Amino acid sequence: MAAVVMAMLLSACSEPLPVDKLNYAGDWQSREMELLILTDGTVAYKRLQKGGTTSINAPLKEFQGNNFIVGIGPVTTTFIVAEPPTEVDGQWQMVVDGVRLTKAQN
């Protein structure tokens, strides 16, 4: 029950993806990172690094250029996008926080 309430609160606080950023939506993956971005602005992130795991499940607050900010209130995380979503040989890719991600096929 608590998970359902939290999901409803997070989606209520999120900003939907702007039309010019809809290519960001999807399940982006690499060996050490998974980044799920929904069109309603919900973001789920998990990264394995240096023997530990970092994760965040929070609403999208805003885009700053290609980068995007996720969080609740003053607690935020900025994702640095070195290469925005681009289709390469039939697969969507982008580079976030120095990691090349590939969009999972649905």
C-alpha positions as a printed Julia matrix, in Angstrom:
106×3 Matrix{Float64}:
  0.0    0.0     0.0
  2.81   2.43    0.88
  4.45   1.79   -2.52
  1.21   2.66   -4.33
  0.82   5.89   -2.35
  4.48   6.82   -3.01
  4.07   6.16   -6.76
  0.98   8.36   -6.86
  2.79  11.16   -5.01
  5.81  10.95   -7.29
  3.75  11.04  -10.47
  1.76  14.0    -9.13
  5.01  15.97   -8.63
  6.63  15.14  -11.95
  6.79  17.3   -15.03
  5.81  15.49  -18.24
  8.53  15.27  -20.85
  8.5   18.28  -23.17
  7.59  17.46  -26.77
 11.17  18.14  -27.92
 12.5   15.65  -25.32
 10.16  12.68  -25.97
 13.12  10.68  -27.37
 14.4   10.48  -23.77
 11.46   8.24  -22.82
 12.26   4.56  -22.51
 14.22   1.92  -20.67
 17.91   2.77  -21.17
 20.48   0.15  -20.2
 24.16  -0.73  -20.01
 26.02  -3.36  -17.99
 26.29  -1.05  -14.98
 23.33   1.3   -15.34
 19.59   1.23  -15.93
 17.6    4.42  -16.46
 13.83   4.3   -16.96
 12.24   7.55  -18.11
  8.46   7.65  -18.6
  6.62  10.28  -20.63
  4.78  11.42  -17.48
  8.14  12.47  -15.99
  8.71   9.52  -13.67
 12.39   8.49  -13.48
 13.91   5.3   -12.01
 17.7    4.99  -11.96
 20.09   2.3   -10.75
 23.87   2.17  -11.16
 26.45  -0.34   -9.99
 29.76   1.4    -9.32
 32.8    0.9    -7.06
 31.3   -2.13   -5.36
 28.04  -0.39   -4.45
 24.68   0.55   -5.87
 23.22   4.01   -6.33
 19.53   4.38   -7.11
 16.87   7.03   -7.28
 13.15   6.89   -8.03
 11.83  10.41   -8.31
  9.99  12.81  -10.59
 11.6   14.83  -13.35
 11.88  18.46  -12.3
 13.28  20.08  -15.44
 15.64  19.96  -18.4
 18.63  22.26  -18.65
 19.75  21.89  -22.24
 20.25  18.15  -22.71
 20.76  17.53  -18.97
 17.83  16.77  -16.7
 17.16  17.23  -13.01
 15.3   14.64  -10.95
 14.19  14.96   -7.34
 11.74  16.1    -4.73
 11.92  19.59   -3.25
 15.51  20.67   -2.59
 16.86  17.1    -2.87
 17.83  16.7    -6.53
 20.17  14.84   -8.85
 21.38  16.26  -12.15
 22.0   13.77  -14.94
 24.68  15.02  -17.35
 23.82  14.04  -20.92
 26.98  14.17  -23.08
 25.12  12.72  -26.08
 21.33  13.08  -26.29
 19.22  10.21  -27.67
 20.32   9.37  -31.2
 19.45   6.45  -33.44
 22.59   4.54  -34.51
 22.22   1.56  -36.84
 18.6    1.02  -35.76
 19.31   1.3   -32.02
 18.71   4.33  -29.82
 21.7    5.37  -27.72
 22.65   8.2   -25.38
 25.51   8.96  -23.0
 24.48   9.84  -19.44
 27.0   10.52  -16.67
 29.75   9.09  -18.88
 27.96   5.81  -19.63
 26.71   4.82  -23.08
 23.16   3.51  -22.75
 21.07   1.63  -25.3
 17.29   1.84  -25.34
 15.65  -1.54  -24.76
 13.47  -2.74  -27.6
  9.77  -2.96  -26.68
